[in-house]
Amino acid sequence: MYRRSLLLALALCVACGCGKKPAAPTAEPKTDENTTTAKPHEDGAAERRNKQLAALKNRQDAPRRAAIDELSFLVLEDPGTGPALVELLKDKTTNGPGNTRANQINSTREAAALALLKSGPKGEALLRDKGLSALREGLTDPTPAVREHTAYTIGQLGPVSKALAADVQKLCTDPDVRVRGAAFDALHTTGVANPVALSKLLTHESDETARLAGELVSALTTLPADAVEPLAAALKSDNPNVRRAAANALGAIGPNAAPAVPALIALLKKAYKDRDPQQRPDEGGPEIASWNALGRIGAVAVAPTAKLLDDSNALLRYDALRALGDMGPIAKPAAGAIKKVLQDLSADNALEAACALLRIGDSQNEALALLKRGLDSDSRGVAALAVQVIGRVGPAAETLVPAALTKLTSPDPFARSAALELVALRPATEQTKLAAEIGKLASDDERVIRIQVARTLVRLGPAGAPAADSLGRAISEEKDGGVRELLLTALLAMGANTKPALPALLPLTTDRDLSPPVRLSVLSALVTIDAASAEVSTALLKATQDNEAAVRAAAATALGRLDPLPPNALDALLKLVKSDSRTGPRVAALLALAAAGTRAQPARAEVEALTNSPQANLALLAKVAQAAIDGDTSKVAPAVRTGLRDRNPAVRAAAVEAVLVIGPIKDDLPALLTLLKELGSTTRGTAAAAIGRLGPTAQDAVPQLTRLLDDHDSEVRITAVEALGRIGPAAQPAVRKLKELLRDPLVWPVAQKALEKIEAK
């Protein structure tokens, strides 16, 4: 009762305004010592984070990709984003069984992993410290689709995923076929933890598992001796791809694979017995792989291989001779058996016996005499065989080379073809002397010879420049579109010193019958041939007004290489930057100004003004161009490298282009690997080119570059091939795919050069 009266009195007092003292300050609310009061900016970050995390679960690809981009930056700005993404690595939401497509985001787990990867060193550290253990849990999930998508996600992570190789490899025998497939694919990225266990899968009861194991085993460059037994067993497989993989792997083991020699010999005997005597073994088949394996095993394989020379199958004898010759001097114990074949009724085998003797260093006089008779033979094809042998023998048959090269003018097309092959094997100085003669064959009546001329000159490169005049005329007269483009490719491969062909090239800048890549290559070639030519400048200026944006961009790139850089060319570049309707030509023009460097000094003020462009990508490139005009691109390097991870995809695209101007360094590799996954094909291709500039130090990029060999964009495929070639022998796992690209009409020239650099046989 007293309390109620007191409260009533206090209420009346307040209502009447009594009391003159100010009210006591309100006490701060007490909080638990573990509770913190959220600040407004933290609330905002949490809201942004949660919105983007929710978008990762969207089944539509575009929202997912946008969220990945945004979250990759929130990782750096918001302490809660990284842990939240690590937690999402456990999320079981997927696009369903079998839905793992390279051109889309397929699960929440994959989206979270890519966001962490894209955020740079901080995200990669989170993946290593906590993320990989979360992904490891997904590999043992009871739901097949979760295991499948987890394995697929791991395969997208690049070098950071190597620690999970053993866990992924366990799924290669998963009951679910889709899980197995995803696991095998991921191992191409993580590496194989247990080569012996993988070798045993070549004889797995599942044909699909055995096939996938074969693809992976073929990519291994080293295997332990313990793998010999399961590999030898796999040579009996009914699947030729498995047999080939086993033989390749035995060859990789080398001399320690000696116990497998009987199995290799048995494979060859059976294969040739079941084969049409006139049918050569497929270049990528198990027979060729088995011969190569015997050669790499070495001395122990000599006697068993020599016994095959007594076989009734002429083709088997021929290939046994080739194998013995490939072994070199260690095959000398087989000299007696080889000499008997010099009398073989088959010219192929007799000449191959001579080749083998010369290569092992025995009975040289007899062998050379037989080759000389072969060169003089009137029988169709025999002289060609002799020329081919001379090319393969090397120095031991040097005295016969001049006579063999006279076959360039032989009436026998087989002999002309063989002579062209021989030219490609000669030293560059000699190739240059022969180039004019080769150029005449560009108008040969035989289509196949014209094609081979083009391929030979591509291999010769600048050494073939004396053929330019003849090649230019042949291009103008060629009626076959496919051959014409091949000849043009050969001309472009010559680089500078091909001025005689310039009149034939200039009209091609407006020839819409050419495929777009070739037409663009012509624009580039013009300035390589004569960077100071007024005619070239005129043609390029005209091309800057072409209806095709790609042509305008290519013309801009070429203009930047003119030396001197005419005022009207500089004006054209500035006009493209300021007013072209498409981004590509504008970017190309800015990069051209950067390439011109100090030659673009008269445009410096206008370029400086462009550094304030509202388009951040153009502003960045303008800064690069300005630095180049000033003669010091190092001052813009920090901004460029920051741009590689910018929120704006257009800025990332510009930054990777700029990296080629300032020069990439090894520390750029993680960011460049991330850019290989960009939607924009130009960005993917430029990132591959930048990785290639790093050379052998970029060997961790080989799995992802190999994936790009299937890219839908030919320019991306080309730059990926070139990058693998620059990496060199460390790119050996990509060899099989590169050989397939020798059939790609747009990619084969660079694929051939890349294989030579990787030293693939």
KAZI-V634909 format. One record per pair of residues at least 24 apart in sequence whose C-alpha atoms are under 7 Angstrom apart, sorted by sequence separation. I is the first residue (numbers start at 1). GAP is how many residues later the second one is. D is the distance in Angstrom with one decimal. If there is no record, write none. Layout:
i->{I:I}
gap->{GAP:GAP}
d->{D:D}
This chain:
i->{88:89:165:604:637:735:164:165:264:645:664:732:85:165:166:214:218:335:644:731:162:165:184:188:195:199:214:217:225:232:235:295:306:332:439:476:541:601:634:666:673:699:706:722:161:162:223:224:228:298:302:331:368:375:435:438:442:465:472:556:600:633:657:664:665:698:702:718:721:725:728:729:148:152:155:196:200:211:215:218:222:223:322:325:384:388:436:440:464:468:495:499:531:532:591:594:598:653:656:660:664:685:689:692:721:724:725:728:729:136:148:151:155:158:159:196:199:203:211:214:218:221:222:225:232:295:299:303:306:318:321:325:328:329:384:387:391:432:435:436:439:443:462:469:473:498:520:523:527:531:532:553:557:587:590:594:597:598:656:685:688:689:692:695:696:699:49:128:144:147:151:154:199:202:210:217:225:228:235:291:295:299:302:321:324:328:329:383:387:417:424:431:432:435:439:442:451:454:458:461:462:465:468:469:472:496:497:523:531:532:553:556:557:560:590:593:597:598:681:684:688:691:692:695:696:699:714:718:722:725:45:261:381:431:454:457:461:462:465:468:492:495:496:506:549:552:556:559:560:598:617:621:721:725:148:152:155:318:322:325:355:359:381:384:388:391:432:495:520:524:527:561:565:591:594:597:617:624:685:689:692:696:144:151:155:321:325:347:351:358:424:428:451:455:458:523:527:549:553:557:560:561:590:594:616:681:688:692:420:424:454:549:556:560:617:621:277:355:358:247:258:202:257:261:244:248:251:255:89:107:244:247:251:254:255:258:61:68:72:110:243:247:250:254:255:61:71:72:75:86:90:272:86:89:90:240:241:244:248:251:68:69:72:73:89:240:247:251:64:68:72:90:97:96:100:57:56:92:56:94:98:458:220:189:219:188:159:120:118:70:69}
gap->{24:24:25:25:25:25:26:26:26:26:26:26:27:27:27:27:27:27:27:27:28:28:28:28:28:28:28:28:28:28:28:28:28:28:28:28:28:28:28:28:28:28:28:28:29:29:29:29:29:29:29:29:29:29:29:29:29:29:29:29:29:29:29:29:29:29:29:29:29:29:29:29:30:30:30:30:30:30:30:30:30:30:30:30:30:30:30:30:30:30:30:30:30:30:30:30:30:30:30:30:30:30:30:30:30:30:30:30:30:31:31:31:31:31:31:31:31:31:31:31:31:31:31:31:31:31:31:31:31:31:31:31:31:31:31:31:31:31:31:31:31:31:31:31:31:31:31:31:31:31:31:31:31:31:31:31:31:31:31:31:31:31:31:31:31:31:32:32:32:32:32:32:32:32:32:32:32:32:32:32:32:32:32:32:32:32:32:32:32:32:32:32:32:32:32:32:32:32:32:32:32:32:32:32:32:32:32:32:32:32:32:32:32:32:32:32:32:32:32:32:32:32:32:32:32:32:32:32:32:32:33:33:33:33:33:33:33:33:33:33:33:33:33:33:33:33:33:33:33:33:33:33:33:33:34:34:34:34:34:34:34:34:34:34:34:34:34:34:34:34:34:34:34:34:34:34:34:34:34:34:34:34:35:35:35:35:35:35:35:35:35:35:35:35:35:35:35:35:35:35:35:35:35:35:35:35:35:35:36:36:36:36:36:36:37:37:38:38:38:39:39:40:40:40:41:41:41:41:42:42:42:42:42:42:42:42:43:43:43:43:43:43:43:43:43:44:44:44:44:44:44:44:45:45:45:45:45:45:45:45:46:46:46:46:46:46:46:46:47:47:47:48:48:49:49:51:52:54:55:55:80:291:513:514:514:515:541:551:556:577:578}
d->{6.2:6.6:5.2:6.9:6.6:6.9:6.9:6.1:6.0:7.0:6.2:6.5:5.3:6.1:5.0:6.8:5.1:6.7:6.5:6.5:4.2:5.5:6.6:6.9:6.3:6.3:5.2:6.2:6.7:5.4:6.9:6.3:5.9:5.8:4.4:6.4:6.8:5.8:6.7:6.6:6.8:6.3:5.8:6.3:5.6:6.5:6.8:6.7:5.8:6.7:5.7:6.1:7.0:6.9:5.1:6.7:6.2:5.5:4.6:7.0:6.2:5.9:6.3:6.9:6.7:6.5:5.9:5.7:6.6:3.9:5.5:4.3:6.5:5.3:6.8:6.4:5.2:6.8:6.9:6.1:5.8:5.6:6.8:6.9:5.6:5.8:5.1:5.9:6.2:5.4:6.9:5.9:6.8:6.1:6.9:6.5:6.8:5.1:6.5:6.0:6.8:6.7:5.5:6.9:6.0:6.7:6.7:4.4:6.4:6.9:4.3:5.7:3.9:5.9:6.8:4.7:5.9:5.7:6.0:5.0:6.2:5.8:6.3:5.9:6.1:6.5:5.9:6.8:6.7:5.2:6.4:4.0:5.5:4.1:4.1:6.0:5.3:4.9:5.5:4.4:5.2:5.7:6.8:4.9:6.9:5.9:6.3:6.6:6.2:4.7:5.4:6.1:5.8:6.8:6.2:4.0:4.7:4.4:6.1:4.4:6.0:7.0:3.7:5.1:4.2:5.9:6.4:6.9:6.6:6.3:5.4:6.3:5.9:5.8:6.7:6.5:6.7:6.7:6.7:5.9:5.2:6.9:6.9:6.1:6.4:4.4:6.2:6.0:6.4:6.3:6.1:6.2:5.6:5.1:5.7:6.0:6.1:5.7:4.6:5.0:4.0:6.2:6.2:5.2:5.3:5.4:6.1:6.3:5.4:6.2:4.1:6.0:6.5:4.2:6.3:5.7:4.2:6.4:6.8:6.6:5.5:6.5:6.6:4.3:6.2:6.8:7.0:6.8:6.2:5.5:6.5:6.9:5.9:6.8:4.9:5.4:4.5:5.8:5.7:5.5:6.0:6.1:4.4:7.0:6.8:5.8:5.1:6.9:5.8:6.3:5.7:6.6:6.5:6.0:5.8:6.1:5.6:6.8:6.5:5.4:5.9:5.9:6.7:5.4:7.0:6.9:6.7:6.4:6.0:5.5:6.7:6.8:6.3:6.7:5.3:6.6:4.3:6.9:5.8:5.9:5.5:6.8:6.6:6.2:6.9:6.1:6.1:6.9:6.6:6.6:6.7:5.9:6.9:6.9:5.6:6.7:6.5:6.9:5.3:5.0:5.9:6.1:6.4:6.7:6.3:6.6:6.2:6.4:6.7:6.5:5.2:6.3:6.3:5.1:5.5:6.8:6.3:6.2:6.2:6.8:6.1:6.4:6.2:6.3:5.9:5.5:6.6:6.7:6.8:6.8:3.8:5.5:3.9:5.1:4.1:6.4:6.1:6.4:4.9:5.0:5.5:5.1:6.0:4.5:6.1:6.0:6.1:6.0:6.6:6.9:5.9:6.3:5.4:6.0:6.8:7.0:7.0:5.8:6.4:5.4:6.9:6.7:5.6:6.1:6.2:6.1:6.0:6.5:7.0:4.7:4.3:6.6:4.8:6.2:7.0:5.3:5.8:5.9:6.1:7.0:6.1:6.8:6.6:5.5:4.5:6.3:6.2:6.8:6.0:6.8:6.4}
